[in-house]
């Protein structure tokens, strides 16, 4: 596993460690996003426009000198991190890869039509469909569905015959691994003196993490390349600005 540190050994590290600021970023647009398919742990690539959008996002990050960068092991996550670093003037950084930054695992529902699947899951939760469930839960609906994915997949309702270890995760499993991996990343950054760290992951697992650290956290829809900053210090994680901000992507349109 790559440690995410700069490839230049001469980079100076502060002798006094400060907090780490994690720039939690959703990957760029993928072929599954365009086709409205469930992608979870499935590895769909960025589209051509998705790559252009990530380049714009990277230009918007130019004022920031990242101390480290990390992504999940899905190509959409890694490529987003790599392109963003190259376009932001942080091209000397390696991208640390950790599989715990992957999206929620949807098991047998991977690759299926998104709207049909969400309607099916919400019906199993006692709602008419996804729209009705969202009217009840608002934008936080995404963090309430994972246990139902797990329950339906454990029952093999799709007759997919997946082995148990390949089936959908529980909410607790997603939150546990996300808290663990982001804590590891933040603590590693603090050991190097603290500072900003780019972390590219996926929308639903990032939403699960945010709710895990703050029960009252209002979760907006997370667009591709949206950023949520969190600070990690002696008292744990704290939000450091708006959730799902597109400010860096928008700023990149002004940079050439």
N, C-alpha and C positions, 0 to 999 in steps of 0.2 A: 504494500500500500504506500503510495506517495505521500510524503508528509506535508505537501502544500507550501513549503517554504520557497524563498527565492532561489533561483539557480545560481545567483552570484554570491559567493561565499564572503565577499568583502562588504556586504551590506551591514551597516552598523545597527545594533539593537540597543534600545534604551536600557540604561542600567536600573531604572526605576519602573517597575511594571505598572501599567494602568489597566483600565477595563478594556474588554474587547467589544467592538461593535460589529455585529453580524448583519450583512446586507442579504437578507433572505429573499431569493429571487426565483420566480417561476420561470421555467424554460421557455424558449421561443415556440412559435406556432409549428405544429406537426401535421403530417398527413392525416393522422387520426382526428386531430382537432377539426380539420377541414371536412372530413367525412363523418364527423360526429359519432365516433366509435369509442368504446371504453378502452383505455390504454394501460392504466395501472402499471404492472411490471412488464408489459409487452413493449417491445422496443421499436416504436415508430420514429422515423427520422424527421428532422426539420424540413419544411418546404423551402423552396427557393425564396419566397417572400419572407418566410420565417427567418432565414439567415440574414436577409437585408434588414429586417426589423431588429435583430440582435446586434448588427453592426451599428445601427443608429443608437440603440441602447448603450452600446459600448462607448460611442462618442460622448454621450451624456455623462459618462463616468469619468471623463478625463481629469476633472479637478481632484480626484481621489487617488491617493497612493496606497494601494492595498498591501497589507502585511502578509496575507496568505489568501489562497482561493481553494474552494472545494466544490465537488459535485457528486451526484449519485453516479452509478455505473451504467445508466441508460444513455444511449448516444445523444438523445435530445438534451439531456442535462449537461453532459460533458462538452458537447459542441457549443452550447450556449455560453458556458463558462470560458472556453478557450477563445471564442470569437470576441467576447466582451473584453477579455483581458488584452487581446491583441489590438483592439480598436481604442482602448482607453489609455494606452501608454504604459500598461502593466504587463507587457509581453514577456518580460524576463521571469515572471512567476510560473511555476509549474502548477497544474491543477491536481490537488489531492483527490483521490477517488475513494468514496466509501459507499458500499451498497446499502447501508442503512438510510441513506438519503433518497431512496427510491420512493415512488408514489405508493399509495395504498395498493395492496394486492387484492384484486377483485376475483381471483380464482377462475372458475368456469365462465364467468361473465366477461372475461377479457376478450376484446375484439368484437363484441356484439354491438348492435345499434344502441346508441346512448339513450335516446328518449324512450324507446321500448323497454330497455333495462331499468331505467329509473322509475318508470311507471310501475313495472312489475315489483320492484323493491318497495316502493311506497305503498302499493296495494297490500303487500305483506305486513306493512306497518299499521294498516287499518285505514288508509286514506284511499280516496277514489283514484288518484294519480299523483304524479310529481307536482303538478301545479297546485293541487289542493294541499299537499304536504308543505309546500313552500309558503303557502298563505298562512299556515300555522307557525312554522319555524322561522320564516323569513330567510335571509341569506345564510343563516346558520344551519340550514337544512343539510348541507354536505357533511357536517360532523355527526349527524344523527343516523346516517344510513349504514355505516360500516358494519355494525353488529348484525344488521339484517342481511347484508351480503354474506357474512360469515354463516349465519343460521341457515339460509337457503342453500348455500353451497355445501354445508355439512350434510344437509338432507339430499344432496345431489338432485335437486329439482330439474336440472337441465340434462340429467342422465349423461354427464360428461365423463364420469369414471376417473376423475383426477385422483392421484394419491393425496393423502391427507396433508402432507407438507406443502403441496402446491395449491391448496384451496385458499379462499379469501381469509384475510386476517381479521382479527377482532379490533375494536376501537382501542382497547388496552394495549394490544401488541403494537399498533401503529404509534400511539403516543409514547410508549415506553422506549421504542427504538429511536424515535425522533428526539426525545429529551436526552437520551444517552449520547447520540452522535453529536448533537449540537453542543452539549456540555463538553465532550472531548475536544471538539474543535475550538471552542472558546477558551478552555483551559490551556490548550496548546498555544494559542495566540498570546495569552497573558504571560506564559513562560518566556515568550519571545519579546516581551515588552508591551503587549497590548496594541490596540489600533484597529483599523477597519479590515474586515475579512469578507470576501465575496463567497456566498454559499448558494449554489444553484440546485434547486430541488423541484418539487411539483406542487400544484395548487392544493389538493385535498390534504396531503400529509402536512403541509405547512399550516393549513387551517387547523388541523388536529393539534399541532404543537402549540399554536397561539391560544387555543381554548384551554389547553392543558396548563399553561402558565398563568392564564387569567380567565377565570370562569365567566367574567362579564365582558370579555373581549368581543366587540361587534365585528363580525366577519363580512367584508364586502366580497363581491365576485372578484376573483383575481385574474386579471388579464395576463396574457403572455408578456414576459419581462417585467411584470409588476414587482415592486420591492417593498419589503417591510423591514425596518431596522429594529433590532433589539440589542440592548446592552447587557453584557454579562459581567458581574462583579462579585464582590464578597457576599452579597445578598441575593444572588441568583439572576434570573432574566427579567428585564423590564422593557416594555415598548419604548421606542425612541422616535416617535413620529407617526404619521398616518399609516394605515394598513393598506397594502396593495397599491402603493403610489406609482403613478406613471410619469412622475416628474423627470426622471433620468432619461426615459425614452423620448419624452417631448423635448428635453434640452438638447438631445442629440440631433434633432432636426436643424438646429442652429449652428451646428459644428460641421465643418467640411475639411 
